[in-house]
Amino acid sequence: GATRNRRPIHVSQTAELGKSLLVSGFAYDRRETLDNNYAEFCHLTHLTQGVRRDGAAALDLAYVACGRADAYFESGIKAWDVAGGMLLVREAGGRVSDFKGCGERILDAGNIVAGNVRINPILQATIAQSEYGKSF
């Protein structure tokens, strides 16, 4: 399990996308690359309570692990951005996958969805319906 100040942490129990608070980010080269997360960000902003951008994938995943945010998504990420945070989310009872819903070899996928076991598949399916999702 994962702890904060020696107390166990857990992902949220939010089961509906419309009641969720998401966190995400954008790559440093967002102006030069098509895989820039804007389409998903805009699409999900209208379907949720909001999407926050803190600027660090590890921090976003830590927020998901301790229930401060319901889920995290991002494209154009590297393994070193998310490896530690993925472990936190899993140890806090969450699920981590890529945009296609696969949990294996996620560090090579370049995109990530993390949240509780209820919201993760809903978020993944919603991303698949966004403009970006139509192309992967």
The 8 nearest C-alpha neighbors of each residue, nearest first, counted from 0:
[[1, 90, 91, 2, 7, 8, 92, 87],
 [0, 2, 90, 91, 7, 8, 87, 3],
 [3, 1, 7, 6, 8, 5, 4, 0],
 [4, 2, 5, 6, 8, 7, 1, 65],
 [3, 5, 6, 2, 7, 8, 1, 65],
 [6, 4, 3, 2, 7, 1, 8, 0],
 [5, 7, 2, 3, 4, 8, 1, 0],
 [8, 6, 2, 1, 3, 5, 9, 0],
 [9, 7, 65, 2, 91, 1, 3, 6],
 [10, 8, 91, 65, 64, 92, 66, 11],
 [9, 11, 66, 64, 65, 115, 91, 93],
 [12, 10, 66, 13, 69, 115, 9, 68],
 [11, 13, 14, 115, 10, 117, 69, 66],
 [14, 12, 11, 15, 19, 69, 118, 18],
 [13, 15, 117, 118, 12, 16, 18, 19],
 [16, 14, 17, 18, 13, 19, 118, 117],
 [15, 17, 19, 18, 47, 14, 118, 46],
 [16, 18, 47, 15, 46, 19, 48, 20],
 [19, 17, 16, 15, 48, 47, 20, 13],
 [20, 18, 16, 47, 48, 17, 69, 21],
 [19, 21, 49, 48, 69, 68, 50, 47],
 [20, 22, 50, 70, 71, 69, 68, 51],
 [23, 21, 51, 71, 50, 52, 59, 70],
 [24, 22, 72, 52, 73, 71, 51, 21],
 [23, 25, 52, 54, 73, 26, 53, 56],
 [24, 26, 35, 36, 29, 27, 73, 23],
 [25, 27, 29, 28, 75, 35, 24, 76],
 [26, 28, 29, 25, 30, 35, 31, 75],
 [29, 27, 26, 30, 31, 32, 35, 25],
 [28, 30, 35, 26, 32, 31, 27, 25],
 [31, 29, 28, 32, 35, 33, 27, 26],
 [32, 30, 28, 29, 33, 35, 34, 27],
 [33, 31, 34, 29, 30, 35, 28, 75],
 [32, 34, 35, 31, 29, 30, 36, 131],
 [35, 33, 32, 75, 36, 74, 29, 131],
 [34, 36, 29, 33, 37, 32, 25, 26],
 [37, 35, 39, 74, 38, 34, 40, 25],
 [38, 36, 40, 39, 35, 41, 25, 34],
 [37, 39, 41, 40, 36, 130, 42, 131],
 [38, 40, 42, 37, 36, 41, 43, 129],
 [41, 39, 37, 43, 38, 42, 44, 36],
 [42, 40, 44, 38, 39, 43, 37, 45],
 [41, 43, 39, 40, 44, 45, 38, 129],
 [44, 42, 46, 45, 40, 41, 39, 47],
 [43, 45, 41, 49, 42, 46, 50, 47],
 [44, 46, 43, 42, 47, 41, 49, 48],
 [45, 47, 43, 44, 17, 16, 42, 48],
 [48, 46, 17, 49, 19, 16, 44, 45],
 [47, 49, 20, 19, 18, 17, 46, 50],
 [50, 48, 47, 44, 20, 21, 51, 19],
 [49, 51, 21, 22, 44, 20, 52, 23],
 [52, 50, 22, 21, 23, 53, 49, 20],
 [51, 53, 23, 24, 54, 22, 50, 25],
 [54, 52, 55, 51, 59, 24, 22, 23],
 [53, 55, 52, 24, 56, 25, 23, 58],
 [56, 54, 58, 57, 53, 59, 24, 80],
 [55, 57, 59, 58, 80, 81, 60, 54],
 [56, 58, 84, 60, 59, 55, 81, 61],
 [59, 57, 61, 55, 60, 56, 62, 53],
 [60, 58, 56, 62, 61, 57, 22, 55],
 [59, 61, 84, 63, 57, 62, 58, 64],
 [60, 62, 64, 58, 63, 59, 84, 57],
 [63, 61, 67, 59, 60, 65, 64, 68],
 [62, 64, 68, 60, 66, 61, 65, 69],
 [65, 63, 88, 10, 61, 91, 62, 66],
 [64, 66, 8, 9, 62, 10, 63, 67],
 [65, 67, 11, 10, 63, 68, 64, 62],
 [68, 66, 62, 65, 63, 69, 11, 64],
 [69, 67, 63, 66, 20, 62, 70, 21],
 [68, 70, 20, 19, 11, 63, 21, 114],
 [69, 71, 114, 21, 113, 63, 68, 22],
 [72, 70, 22, 113, 23, 21, 112, 114],
 [73, 71, 112, 23, 111, 113, 22, 70],
 [74, 72, 111, 23, 110, 24, 36, 75],
 [75, 73, 110, 76, 36, 109, 34, 111],
 [74, 76, 109, 34, 110, 26, 35, 73],
 [77, 75, 109, 74, 110, 80, 73, 78],
 [76, 78, 80, 79, 109, 75, 81, 106],
 [77, 79, 106, 80, 81, 82, 76, 107],
 [78, 80, 77, 81, 82, 83, 76, 106],
 [81, 79, 78, 77, 56, 57, 82, 76],
 [80, 82, 84, 78, 79, 83, 57, 85],
 [83, 81, 85, 84, 78, 79, 80, 86],
 [84, 82, 86, 85, 81, 87, 57, 79],
 [83, 85, 60, 87, 57, 81, 86, 82],
 [86, 84, 88, 82, 87, 83, 81, 89],
 [85, 87, 89, 84, 83, 88, 90, 82],
 [88, 86, 84, 90, 85, 89, 64, 1],
 [89, 87, 64, 93, 91, 85, 86, 90],
 [88, 90, 93, 86, 92, 91, 87, 94],
 [89, 91, 0, 87, 1, 92, 88, 86],
 [92, 90, 9, 88, 89, 1, 64, 8],
 [93, 91, 89, 90, 9, 10, 88, 115],
 [94, 92, 115, 89, 88, 114, 91, 116],
 [93, 95, 116, 114, 115, 113, 89, 119],
 [94, 96, 113, 112, 102, 85, 114, 93],
 [97, 95, 102, 101, 100, 112, 111, 105],
 [96, 98, 111, 100, 99, 101, 110, 112],
 [99, 97, 100, 123, 111, 110, 112, 96],
 [98, 100, 97, 101, 123, 127, 96, 124],
 [101, 99, 96, 97, 98, 123, 102, 120],
 [100, 102, 96, 97, 99, 103, 105, 98],
 [103, 101, 96, 105, 95, 97, 100, 104],
 [102, 104, 105, 101, 96, 106, 97, 107],
 [105, 103, 106, 107, 102, 108, 101, 97],
 [104, 106, 108, 107, 103, 102, 97, 96],
 [105, 107, 78, 104, 108, 109, 77, 82],
 [106, 108, 105, 104, 109, 78, 77, 110],
 [109, 107, 105, 110, 106, 97, 104, 111],
 [110, 108, 76, 75, 107, 74, 77, 106],
 [109, 111, 74, 108, 97, 73, 75, 76],
 [112, 110, 97, 72, 73, 96, 98, 74],
 [111, 113, 72, 96, 97, 71, 95, 98],
 [114, 112, 95, 71, 70, 94, 119, 96],
 [115, 113, 70, 119, 93, 94, 69, 118],
 [114, 116, 93, 117, 118, 94, 10, 119],
 [115, 117, 94, 119, 93, 118, 114, 120],
 [118, 116, 14, 115, 119, 120, 121, 13],
 [117, 119, 121, 14, 115, 120, 116, 122],
 [118, 120, 114, 122, 121, 116, 117, 115],
 [121, 119, 123, 122, 118, 124, 117, 100],
 [122, 120, 118, 124, 123, 119, 125, 16],
 [121, 123, 125, 119, 124, 120, 118, 126],
 [122, 124, 120, 126, 121, 125, 98, 119],
 [125, 123, 127, 121, 126, 122, 120, 128],
 [126, 124, 122, 128, 127, 123, 121, 129],
 [125, 127, 129, 123, 128, 124, 132, 122],
 [126, 128, 132, 124, 125, 129, 133, 123],
 [129, 127, 125, 126, 132, 133, 124, 130],
 [130, 128, 132, 126, 131, 127, 39, 133],
 [129, 131, 133, 132, 38, 128, 134, 39],
 [132, 130, 133, 129, 134, 38, 39, 135],
 [131, 133, 127, 129, 134, 130, 128, 135],
 [132, 134, 131, 130, 135, 128, 127, 129],
 [133, 135, 132, 131, 130, 127, 129, 128],
 [134, 132, 133, 131, 127, 99, 98, 130]]
